Protein backbone atom coordinates (compact mmCIF):
# COMPACT_ATOMS: atom_id res chain seq x y z
CA UNK A 1 0.00 0.00 0.00
CA UNK A 2 1.43 3.39 -1.02
CA UNK A 3 1.69 6.23 1.48
CA UNK A 4 -0.79 8.29 -0.54
CA UNK A 5 -3.37 5.51 -0.48
CA UNK A 6 -2.67 4.95 3.19
CA UNK A 7 -3.27 8.60 4.01
CA UNK A 8 -6.65 8.37 2.28
CA UNK A 9 -7.66 5.33 4.32
CA UNK A 10 -10.06 6.26 7.17
CA UNK A 11 -8.98 3.20 9.16
CA UNK A 12 -5.44 4.57 9.26
CA UNK A 13 -6.59 7.87 10.73
CA UNK A 14 -8.80 6.17 13.32
CA UNK A 15 -5.56 4.66 14.61
CA UNK A 16 -3.12 7.54 14.21
CA UNK A 17 -5.24 10.44 15.47
CA UNK A 18 -6.51 8.80 18.69
CA UNK A 19 -3.06 7.64 19.73
CA UNK A 20 -1.56 11.03 18.87
CA UNK A 21 -4.12 12.81 21.07
CA UNK A 22 -3.66 10.26 23.84
CA UNK A 23 0.10 10.70 23.79
CA UNK A 24 -0.25 14.49 24.00
CA UNK A 25 -2.26 14.05 27.19
CA UNK A 26 -0.17 11.22 28.60
CA UNK A 27 3.27 12.70 27.97
CA UNK A 28 2.11 16.14 29.04
CA UNK A 29 0.85 14.79 32.36
CA UNK A 30 3.90 12.62 33.00
CA UNK A 31 6.40 15.41 32.36
CA UNK A 32 4.49 17.82 34.60
CA UNK A 33 3.47 15.24 37.19
CA UNK A 34 5.76 16.35 40.03
CA UNK A 35 5.00 20.04 39.53
CA UNK A 36 1.30 19.26 39.28
CA UNK A 37 1.06 16.99 42.32
CA UNK A 38 3.48 18.69 44.74
CA UNK A 39 1.10 21.55 45.67
CA UNK A 40 -1.69 19.02 46.19
CA UNK A 41 -0.04 16.24 48.19
CA UNK A 42 3.52 17.40 48.95
CA UNK A 43 6.87 16.60 47.36
CA UNK A 44 7.41 13.24 49.04
CA UNK A 45 3.98 11.92 48.09
CA UNK A 46 4.40 13.28 44.57
CA UNK A 47 7.61 11.28 44.26
CA UNK A 48 5.83 8.17 45.49
CA UNK A 49 3.09 8.81 42.93
CA UNK A 50 5.64 8.70 40.12
CA UNK A 51 7.00 5.39 41.42
CA UNK A 52 3.49 3.94 41.75
CA UNK A 53 2.61 5.00 38.23
CA UNK A 54 5.82 3.49 36.83
CA UNK A 55 5.25 0.18 38.61
CA UNK A 56 1.66 0.01 37.41
CA UNK A 57 2.74 0.76 33.84
CA UNK A 58 4.87 -2.39 33.90
CA UNK A 59 2.11 -4.43 35.55
CA UNK A 60 -0.46 -3.20 33.06
CA UNK A 61 1.65 -4.05 30.07
CA UNK A 62 2.43 -7.54 31.35
CA UNK A 63 -1.19 -8.17 32.30
CA UNK A 64 -2.55 -7.01 28.96
CA UNK A 65 -0.01 -9.10 27.10
CA UNK A 66 -1.48 -12.24 28.64
CA UNK A 67 -5.03 -11.69 27.35
CA UNK A 68 -5.04 -9.10 24.58
CA UNK A 69 -5.06 -11.66 21.77
CA UNK A 70 -8.57 -12.65 22.91
CA UNK A 71 -9.88 -9.08 23.04
CA UNK A 72 -10.84 -6.33 20.63
CA UNK A 73 -7.78 -4.02 20.73
CA UNK A 74 -9.85 -0.97 19.77
CA UNK A 75 -12.23 -1.55 22.66
CA UNK A 76 -9.30 -2.17 25.01
CA UNK A 77 -7.77 1.11 23.83
CA UNK A 78 -10.99 3.02 24.48
CA UNK A 79 -11.33 1.53 27.96
CA UNK A 80 -7.71 2.39 28.72
CA UNK A 81 -8.19 5.98 27.62
CA UNK A 82 -11.41 6.43 29.57
CA UNK A 83 -9.72 4.99 32.68
CA UNK A 84 -6.91 7.51 32.29
CA UNK A 85 -9.41 10.33 31.89
CA UNK A 86 -11.24 9.17 35.03
CA UNK A 87 -7.94 9.05 36.94
CA UNK A 88 -7.09 12.60 35.86
CA UNK A 89 -10.57 13.76 36.93
CA UNK A 90 -9.97 12.29 40.39
CA UNK A 91 -6.62 14.07 40.60
CA UNK A 92 -8.31 17.30 39.52
CA UNK A 93 -10.92 16.99 42.27
CA UNK A 94 -8.84 15.64 45.16
CA UNK A 95 -6.02 16.84 47.40
CA UNK A 96 -5.94 13.67 49.51
CA UNK A 97 -2.70 11.75 49.08
CA UNK A 98 -4.10 8.17 49.18
CA UNK A 99 -6.78 9.03 46.63
CA UNK A 100 -4.30 10.78 44.34
CA UNK A 101 -1.90 7.85 44.61
CA UNK A 102 -4.70 5.44 43.68
CA UNK A 103 -5.58 7.62 40.70
CA UNK A 104 -1.94 7.63 39.58
CA UNK A 105 -1.95 3.84 39.82
CA UNK A 106 -5.03 3.64 37.57
CA UNK A 107 -3.47 6.10 35.13
CA UNK A 108 -0.20 4.18 35.09
CA UNK A 109 -1.89 0.85 34.36
CA UNK A 110 -2.57 2.02 30.80
CA UNK A 111 0.62 4.00 30.16
CA UNK A 112 2.60 1.19 28.56
CA UNK A 113 -0.40 -0.10 26.66
CA UNK A 114 -0.50 2.95 24.42
CA UNK A 115 2.70 1.59 22.91
CA UNK A 116 1.49 -2.01 22.75
CA UNK A 117 -1.98 -1.48 21.26
CA UNK A 118 -1.33 0.31 17.93
CA UNK A 119 0.55 -2.59 16.31
CA UNK A 120 -2.15 -4.99 17.48
CA UNK A 121 -4.86 -2.94 15.77
CA UNK A 122 -2.76 -2.58 12.63
CA UNK A 123 -2.04 -6.29 12.54
CA UNK A 124 -5.76 -7.12 12.63
CA UNK A 125 -6.92 -4.51 10.12
CA UNK A 126 -4.13 -4.36 7.52
CA UNK A 127 -2.46 -7.14 5.58
CA UNK A 128 1.06 -8.28 6.37
CA UNK A 129 2.57 -6.58 3.33
CA UNK A 130 1.30 -3.19 4.55
CA UNK A 131 2.18 -3.60 8.22
CA UNK A 132 5.61 -1.93 8.16
CA UNK A 133 4.39 1.07 6.16
CA UNK A 134 1.28 1.55 8.30
CA UNK A 135 3.16 1.13 11.56
CA UNK A 136 5.99 3.42 10.56
CA UNK A 137 3.79 6.25 9.33
CA UNK A 138 1.36 5.95 12.24
CA UNK A 139 4.23 6.03 14.75
CA UNK A 140 5.75 9.04 13.02
CA UNK A 141 2.48 10.97 13.25
CA UNK A 142 1.54 9.99 16.80
CA UNK A 143 5.09 10.39 18.09
CA UNK A 144 5.55 13.83 16.55
CA UNK A 145 2.20 15.10 17.81
CA UNK A 146 2.67 13.45 21.20
CA UNK A 147 5.99 15.24 21.67
CA UNK A 148 4.05 18.51 21.75
CA UNK A 149 2.34 17.45 24.99
CA UNK A 150 4.78 18.91 27.54
CA UNK A 151 5.02 22.21 25.70
CA UNK A 152 1.26 22.47 25.31
CA UNK A 153 0.77 21.69 29.00
CA UNK A 154 3.29 24.38 29.87
CA UNK A 155 1.54 26.94 27.66
CA UNK A 156 -1.86 26.15 29.16
CA UNK A 157 -0.40 26.36 32.66
CA UNK A 158 1.15 29.74 31.90
CA UNK A 159 -2.07 31.02 30.34
CA UNK A 160 -4.35 29.79 33.12
CA UNK A 161 -2.00 30.21 36.09
CA UNK A 162 -2.52 26.66 37.34
CA UNK A 163 -2.73 23.01 36.45
CA UNK A 164 -6.51 22.60 36.65
CA UNK A 165 -6.87 23.74 33.04
CA UNK A 166 -4.06 21.37 32.02
CA UNK A 167 -5.84 18.43 33.62
CA UNK A 168 -9.13 19.44 31.99
CA UNK A 169 -7.42 19.59 28.60
CA UNK A 170 -5.83 16.17 29.10
CA UNK A 171 -9.19 14.70 30.09
CA UNK A 172 -10.81 16.16 26.97
CA UNK A 173 -8.04 14.77 24.75
CA UNK A 174 -8.30 11.30 26.30
CA UNK A 175 -12.09 11.15 25.87
CA UNK A 176 -11.88 12.44 22.29
CA UNK A 177 -9.28 9.80 21.51
CA UNK A 178 -11.46 7.08 23.06
CA UNK A 179 -14.42 8.11 20.90
CA UNK A 180 -12.35 8.26 17.72
CA UNK A 181 -10.67 4.89 18.16
CA UNK A 182 -14.09 3.22 18.30
CA UNK A 183 -15.16 4.61 14.94
CA UNK A 184 -14.10 1.45 13.16
CA UNK A 185 -14.28 -2.18 14.18
CA UNK A 186 -16.28 -2.12 17.44
CA UNK A 187 -19.33 -3.96 16.16
CA UNK A 188 -17.79 -5.79 13.22
CA UNK A 189 -14.61 -6.99 14.95
CA UNK A 190 -13.93 -10.67 15.34
CA UNK A 191 -10.65 -12.54 15.90
CA UNK A 192 -8.99 -13.62 12.67
CA UNK A 193 -7.88 -17.18 12.39
CA UNK A 194 -4.44 -17.71 10.91
CA UNK A 195 -6.07 -19.17 7.77
CA UNK A 196 -8.38 -16.20 7.34
CA UNK A 197 -5.53 -13.78 7.89
CA UNK A 198 -3.45 -15.59 5.26
CA UNK A 199 -6.30 -15.55 2.75
CA UNK A 200 -6.92 -11.85 3.35
CA UNK A 201 -3.23 -11.08 2.93
CA UNK A 202 -3.02 -13.06 -0.34
CA UNK A 203 -6.21 -11.54 -1.70
CA UNK A 204 -5.06 -7.99 -1.05
CA UNK A 205 -1.81 -8.41 -2.98
ZANULO-761219 format. One record per residue (C-alpha): residue number from 0; x, y, z. Coordinates in Angstrom, 1 decimal, always signed. Example, Ala and Ser with C-alpha at 12.3 -4.5 7.8 and 13.67 -1.06 7.14 Angstrom:
<nodes>
num	x	y	z
0	+12.3	-4.5	+7.8
1	+13.7	-1.1	+7.1
</nodes>
This chain:
<nodes>
num	x	y	z
0	+0.0	+0.0	+0.0
1	+1.4	+3.4	-1.0
2	+1.7	+6.2	+1.5
3	-0.8	+8.3	-0.5
4	-3.4	+5.5	-0.5
5	-2.7	+5.0	+3.2
6	-3.3	+8.6	+4.0
7	-6.7	+8.4	+2.3
8	-7.7	+5.3	+4.3
9	-10.1	+6.3	+7.2
10	-9.0	+3.2	+9.2
11	-5.4	+4.6	+9.3
12	-6.6	+7.9	+10.7
13	-8.8	+6.2	+13.3
14	-5.6	+4.7	+14.6
15	-3.1	+7.5	+14.2
16	-5.2	+10.4	+15.5
17	-6.5	+8.8	+18.7
18	-3.1	+7.6	+19.7
19	-1.6	+11.0	+18.9
20	-4.1	+12.8	+21.1
21	-3.7	+10.3	+23.8
22	+0.1	+10.7	+23.8
23	-0.2	+14.5	+24.0
24	-2.3	+14.0	+27.2
25	-0.2	+11.2	+28.6
26	+3.3	+12.7	+28.0
27	+2.1	+16.1	+29.0
28	+0.8	+14.8	+32.4
29	+3.9	+12.6	+33.0
30	+6.4	+15.4	+32.4
31	+4.5	+17.8	+34.6
32	+3.5	+15.2	+37.2
33	+5.8	+16.3	+40.0
34	+5.0	+20.0	+39.5
35	+1.3	+19.3	+39.3
36	+1.1	+17.0	+42.3
37	+3.5	+18.7	+44.7
38	+1.1	+21.6	+45.7
39	-1.7	+19.0	+46.2
40	+0.0	+16.2	+48.2
41	+3.5	+17.4	+48.9
42	+6.9	+16.6	+47.4
43	+7.4	+13.2	+49.0
44	+4.0	+11.9	+48.1
45	+4.4	+13.3	+44.6
46	+7.6	+11.3	+44.3
47	+5.8	+8.2	+45.5
48	+3.1	+8.8	+42.9
49	+5.6	+8.7	+40.1
50	+7.0	+5.4	+41.4
51	+3.5	+3.9	+41.8
52	+2.6	+5.0	+38.2
53	+5.8	+3.5	+36.8
54	+5.2	+0.2	+38.6
55	+1.7	+0.0	+37.4
56	+2.7	+0.8	+33.8
57	+4.9	-2.4	+33.9
58	+2.1	-4.4	+35.5
59	-0.5	-3.2	+33.1
60	+1.7	-4.1	+30.1
61	+2.4	-7.5	+31.4
62	-1.2	-8.2	+32.3
63	-2.6	-7.0	+29.0
64	+0.0	-9.1	+27.1
65	-1.5	-12.2	+28.6
66	-5.0	-11.7	+27.4
67	-5.0	-9.1	+24.6
68	-5.1	-11.7	+21.8
69	-8.6	-12.6	+22.9
70	-9.9	-9.1	+23.0
71	-10.8	-6.3	+20.6
72	-7.8	-4.0	+20.7
73	-9.9	-1.0	+19.8
74	-12.2	-1.6	+22.7
75	-9.3	-2.2	+25.0
76	-7.8	+1.1	+23.8
77	-11.0	+3.0	+24.5
78	-11.3	+1.5	+28.0
79	-7.7	+2.4	+28.7
80	-8.2	+6.0	+27.6
81	-11.4	+6.4	+29.6
82	-9.7	+5.0	+32.7
83	-6.9	+7.5	+32.3
84	-9.4	+10.3	+31.9
85	-11.2	+9.2	+35.0
86	-7.9	+9.0	+36.9
87	-7.1	+12.6	+35.9
88	-10.6	+13.8	+36.9
89	-10.0	+12.3	+40.4
90	-6.6	+14.1	+40.6
91	-8.3	+17.3	+39.5
92	-10.9	+17.0	+42.3
93	-8.8	+15.6	+45.2
94	-6.0	+16.8	+47.4
95	-5.9	+13.7	+49.5
96	-2.7	+11.7	+49.1
97	-4.1	+8.2	+49.2
98	-6.8	+9.0	+46.6
99	-4.3	+10.8	+44.3
100	-1.9	+7.8	+44.6
101	-4.7	+5.4	+43.7
102	-5.6	+7.6	+40.7
103	-1.9	+7.6	+39.6
104	-1.9	+3.8	+39.8
105	-5.0	+3.6	+37.6
106	-3.5	+6.1	+35.1
107	-0.2	+4.2	+35.1
108	-1.9	+0.8	+34.4
109	-2.6	+2.0	+30.8
110	+0.6	+4.0	+30.2
111	+2.6	+1.2	+28.6
112	-0.4	-0.1	+26.7
113	-0.5	+3.0	+24.4
114	+2.7	+1.6	+22.9
115	+1.5	-2.0	+22.7
116	-2.0	-1.5	+21.3
117	-1.3	+0.3	+17.9
118	+0.6	-2.6	+16.3
119	-2.2	-5.0	+17.5
120	-4.9	-2.9	+15.8
121	-2.8	-2.6	+12.6
122	-2.0	-6.3	+12.5
123	-5.8	-7.1	+12.6
124	-6.9	-4.5	+10.1
125	-4.1	-4.4	+7.5
126	-2.5	-7.1	+5.6
127	+1.1	-8.3	+6.4
128	+2.6	-6.6	+3.3
129	+1.3	-3.2	+4.6
130	+2.2	-3.6	+8.2
131	+5.6	-1.9	+8.2
132	+4.4	+1.1	+6.2
133	+1.3	+1.6	+8.3
134	+3.2	+1.1	+11.6
135	+6.0	+3.4	+10.6
136	+3.8	+6.3	+9.3
137	+1.4	+6.0	+12.2
138	+4.2	+6.0	+14.7
139	+5.8	+9.0	+13.0
140	+2.5	+11.0	+13.3
141	+1.5	+10.0	+16.8
142	+5.1	+10.4	+18.1
143	+5.5	+13.8	+16.5
144	+2.2	+15.1	+17.8
145	+2.7	+13.4	+21.2
146	+6.0	+15.2	+21.7
147	+4.0	+18.5	+21.8
148	+2.3	+17.5	+25.0
149	+4.8	+18.9	+27.5
150	+5.0	+22.2	+25.7
151	+1.3	+22.5	+25.3
152	+0.8	+21.7	+29.0
153	+3.3	+24.4	+29.9
154	+1.5	+26.9	+27.7
155	-1.9	+26.2	+29.2
156	-0.4	+26.4	+32.7
157	+1.2	+29.7	+31.9
158	-2.1	+31.0	+30.3
159	-4.4	+29.8	+33.1
160	-2.0	+30.2	+36.1
161	-2.5	+26.7	+37.3
162	-2.7	+23.0	+36.4
163	-6.5	+22.6	+36.6
164	-6.9	+23.7	+33.0
165	-4.1	+21.4	+32.0
166	-5.8	+18.4	+33.6
167	-9.1	+19.4	+32.0
168	-7.4	+19.6	+28.6
169	-5.8	+16.2	+29.1
170	-9.2	+14.7	+30.1
171	-10.8	+16.2	+27.0
172	-8.0	+14.8	+24.7
173	-8.3	+11.3	+26.3
174	-12.1	+11.2	+25.9
175	-11.9	+12.4	+22.3
176	-9.3	+9.8	+21.5
177	-11.5	+7.1	+23.1
178	-14.4	+8.1	+20.9
179	-12.4	+8.3	+17.7
180	-10.7	+4.9	+18.2
181	-14.1	+3.2	+18.3
182	-15.2	+4.6	+14.9
183	-14.1	+1.5	+13.2
184	-14.3	-2.2	+14.2
185	-16.3	-2.1	+17.4
186	-19.3	-4.0	+16.2
187	-17.8	-5.8	+13.2
188	-14.6	-7.0	+14.9
189	-13.9	-10.7	+15.3
190	-10.6	-12.5	+15.9
191	-9.0	-13.6	+12.7
192	-7.9	-17.2	+12.4
193	-4.4	-17.7	+10.9
194	-6.1	-19.2	+7.8
195	-8.4	-16.2	+7.3
196	-5.5	-13.8	+7.9
197	-3.5	-15.6	+5.3
198	-6.3	-15.6	+2.7
199	-6.9	-11.9	+3.4
200	-3.2	-11.1	+2.9
201	-3.0	-13.1	-0.3
202	-6.2	-11.5	-1.7
203	-5.1	-8.0	-1.0
204	-1.8	-8.4	-3.0
</nodes>
